[in-house]
Amino acid sequence: MSKFKDVYVVSAVRTPVGNFMASLSSVPAPRLGAIVIEEAVKRANIEKNMVDEVIMGNVLMGGEGQAPARQASRFAGLPDEVCAMTINKVCGSGLKSVMLAAQAIMCEDANIVVAGGMESMSNAPYAIP
């Protein structure tokens, strides 16, 4: 029976928590995601071109444009060659992205994956009755 490759979390970052429609309200989710992607890569002491894939959870994508994870990856300065995937599993989106990253590494589909979640409730469209 074959053994899966070991997986390690080598960096963890989050943005400050902001209040609804307050100090972070002008920053869309892909920009917030880019901040943590860039800092996580920096803290892991790796080059941006070493990242194989970015997987980011994001639920409220309305108004964010196409492929929010790809936007975050590009805003973070990762090379064009780094693929990105956005996951929507509602409240479990960020955790699901980490699970998918671990699976990719375990199965040797990737060596380094940046995974997490990003959201901006202030930028989500709301229907007011």
C-alpha positions, 0 to 999 in steps of 0.5 A: 500500500502506498503512503501519502506525502506528509503535509505541513502548515508552515504559515498562517495569517489573517487580516484584522477583523473590521466592523460592518461598513467601517474601516475595512469596508472599502476593501473588496475580498480579493484585495483582503485575500491578496494581503494574507496570501502575500504575507503568508508566502513571506512568512513561509520564507519561500519565493512567490514562484514556488507556489503551485496553486492558490485555493481560497474560500469565498461565499458572497462573490456578487460584485467581485468579478470573475475568479476571486481567488485568481484576483487575490493571487494576482494582486498578491504578486504571484506569477501568472502560471500559478493556478487558482480556484475559488471554493464556495461551501458557505461557512466551511469554505476556508476549511474546505480550501485547506482540505483540498490543498492538503489532498493535492499535496498528499497525492503529489499533484502539488508541492506548495499550496496557499489556501484559506478564506476571504470575505467582505460583508460590507461589499456584499450586495444586500436586498432591502425590502 
